[in-house]
Amino acid sequence: MDWECWQCHKRMGGILYQQALLLIHFLAGFFLNNAFLIPPKHFFPIARLLLWFGFGAMGHREGFIDVSSWNTPARKDAPVEGRYRWLSMGILLTEALTCYKYREGTGNIIDAPTPIYVWLPWTATFVTGTLFWVYLRFKPGHSVKYPGYGEAPHEVRVVGVTGRKKVKSN
């Protein structure tokens, strides 16, 4: 099976972006309850998850459209704005900053030292994924937003549904 995330920086970036937002959402869900001293049986965690189900569905759909239309002729006619992804990221960063601000005096364990078997795999995965994204972004022949941009005039690019390039010479 050919997963296109191993050849296109936009698809790899979409996966990394999605995983980072899911990680922040997951961790903020625990630390917000602790920072605001909300008991376990309260409506706030349920309401937060229901709101995020709506925001997340729209944001993930928008991200999928952005990634799947990358390097296709349809991209020029139907640009993707990114409104819900920016909204989701802004809310998650606000939640993360709130957790950081109220970390002291509430019995929060944010300042406790994290064991190496927890932080080392996460850090190694993040660094490896970021370096691979940089490689995909700047390698020769990387995918572009609109097909045919920056090519020599004697080449014609035919792009199929999968975004693979076929070059024909005159």
C-alpha positions as CSV (number, residue, x, y, z in Angstrom):
1,M,0.0,0.0,0.0
2,D,1.4,3.4,-1.0
3,W,0.7,6.0,1.7
4,E,1.3,9.4,0.2
5,C,2.4,10.9,3.5
6,W,5.8,9.4,2.9
7,Q,6.2,11.4,-0.4
8,C,4.3,14.7,0.2
9,H,5.3,17.2,2.9
10,K,1.7,18.6,3.1
11,R,0.3,15.1,3.9
12,M,3.0,14.5,6.5
13,G,2.5,17.9,8.0
14,G,-1.3,17.3,8.2
15,I,-0.6,14.1,10.2
16,L,1.9,15.8,12.5
17,Y,-0.5,18.8,13.0
18,Q,-3.4,16.5,13.8
19,Q,-1.4,14.5,16.3
20,A,-0.1,17.6,18.0
21,L,-3.6,19.0,18.4
22,L,-5.0,15.7,19.7
23,L,-2.2,15.4,22.2
24,I,-2.8,19.0,23.5
25,H,-6.6,18.3,23.7
26,F,-6.1,15.1,25.6
27,L,-3.7,16.6,28.2
28,A,-5.6,19.8,28.6
29,G,-8.7,17.8,29.4
30,F,-7.0,16.4,32.5
31,F,-5.2,19.6,33.6
32,L,-8.2,22.0,33.1
33,N,-10.3,20.1,35.5
34,N,-7.5,20.2,38.1
35,A,-6.7,23.9,37.5
36,F,-10.4,24.9,37.9
37,L,-10.9,22.5,40.8
38,I,-13.8,20.8,38.9
39,P,-14.9,17.5,40.5
40,P,-14.9,14.3,38.4
41,K,-18.7,14.1,38.2
42,H,-19.5,17.4,36.7
43,F,-21.0,18.6,33.4
44,F,-18.0,20.6,32.3
45,P,-15.9,17.7,31.0
46,I,-18.9,16.3,29.0
47,A,-19.8,19.8,27.6
48,R,-16.2,20.3,26.6
49,L,-16.1,17.0,24.8
50,L,-19.4,17.7,23.0
51,L,-18.1,21.2,21.9
52,W,-14.9,19.7,20.7
53,F,-16.7,17.0,18.8
54,G,-18.3,19.8,16.7
55,F,-15.2,22.0,16.4
56,G,-13.0,19.0,15.8
57,A,-15.2,17.5,13.1
58,M,-15.2,20.7,11.1
59,G,-11.5,21.3,11.6
60,H,-10.5,17.8,10.6
61,R,-12.7,17.9,7.6
62,E,-11.2,21.2,6.5
63,G,-7.7,19.8,7.1
64,F,-8.6,16.7,5.0
65,I,-9.8,18.9,2.1
66,D,-6.7,21.0,2.3
67,V,-4.4,18.0,2.2
68,S,-6.3,16.0,-0.4
69,S,-6.6,19.0,-2.8
70,W,-2.8,19.8,-2.5
71,N,-1.0,19.5,-5.9
72,T,-4.2,19.1,-7.9
73,P,-5.7,21.5,-10.5
74,A,-8.9,21.8,-8.4
75,R,-6.9,23.6,-5.7
76,K,-6.7,26.8,-7.8
77,D,-10.4,26.9,-8.3
78,A,-11.5,26.0,-4.7
79,P,-9.0,27.4,-2.1
80,V,-9.2,26.2,1.5
81,E,-9.5,29.0,4.1
82,G,-8.6,27.2,7.3
83,R,-11.1,29.0,9.6
84,Y,-12.0,26.1,11.8
85,R,-8.4,24.8,12.1
86,W,-7.3,28.3,13.3
87,L,-10.3,28.4,15.8
88,S,-9.4,24.9,17.1
89,M,-5.7,25.8,17.5
90,G,-6.6,29.1,19.2
91,I,-8.9,27.4,21.7
92,L,-6.4,24.6,22.4
93,L,-3.5,27.1,23.0
94,T,-5.8,29.1,25.3
95,E,-6.5,25.9,27.3
96,A,-2.8,25.1,27.4
97,L,-1.9,28.6,28.7
98,T,-4.7,28.4,31.3
99,C,-3.4,25.1,32.5
100,Y,0.1,26.6,32.8
101,K,-1.1,29.7,34.5
102,Y,-3.0,27.8,37.2
103,R,-0.5,25.0,37.8
104,E,0.6,26.2,41.2
105,G,-1.4,25.8,44.4
106,T,-4.0,23.4,43.0
107,G,-2.2,20.2,43.6
108,N,-1.3,20.0,39.9
109,I,1.4,17.5,38.9
110,I,2.6,19.6,35.9
111,D,5.8,20.5,37.7
112,A,6.6,17.0,38.8
113,P,9.6,15.5,36.9
114,T,8.5,13.4,33.9
115,P,10.2,10.0,33.7
116,I,12.6,9.5,30.8
117,Y,10.6,6.5,29.5
118,V,7.7,9.0,28.9
119,W,9.4,12.1,27.5
120,L,12.1,10.4,25.4
121,P,9.9,8.5,23.0
122,W,7.6,11.5,22.6
123,T,10.5,13.8,22.0
124,A,12.3,11.4,19.6
125,T,9.0,10.9,17.6
126,F,8.4,14.7,17.4
127,V,12.0,15.5,16.3
128,T,12.1,12.6,13.8
129,G,8.7,13.6,12.3
130,T,9.7,17.3,12.0
131,L,13.1,16.5,10.4
132,F,11.4,14.1,7.9
133,W,8.8,16.9,7.1
134,V,11.7,19.3,6.5
135,Y,13.3,16.8,4.1
136,L,10.1,16.3,2.2
137,R,9.5,20.0,2.0
138,F,12.9,20.9,0.5
139,K,13.8,17.8,-1.5
140,P,14.1,18.2,-5.3
141,G,10.8,17.6,-7.0
142,H,8.7,18.2,-3.9
143,S,5.0,18.7,-4.3
144,V,3.7,22.3,-4.9
145,K,0.4,24.0,-4.1
146,Y,-0.6,24.2,-7.8
147,P,0.6,21.7,-10.3
148,G,2.9,23.1,-13.1
149,Y,4.2,26.0,-11.0
150,G,7.9,26.7,-11.5
151,E,8.4,24.1,-14.3
152,A,10.4,24.5,-17.4
153,P,8.2,25.4,-20.4
154,H,9.1,22.2,-22.4
155,E,7.6,20.0,-19.7
156,V,3.9,19.3,-19.2
157,R,2.8,17.8,-15.9
158,V,-0.3,15.5,-15.9
159,V,-1.5,15.0,-12.3
160,G,-4.0,12.3,-11.5
161,V,-6.2,11.9,-8.5
162,T,-3.3,10.6,-6.3
163,G,-1.1,13.6,-7.1
164,R,1.7,11.6,-8.7
165,K,3.7,13.4,-11.4
166,K,4.1,12.2,-15.0
167,V,6.4,14.3,-17.1
168,K,6.2,14.4,-20.9
169,S,8.7,16.0,-23.2
170,N,7.9,17.8,-26.4
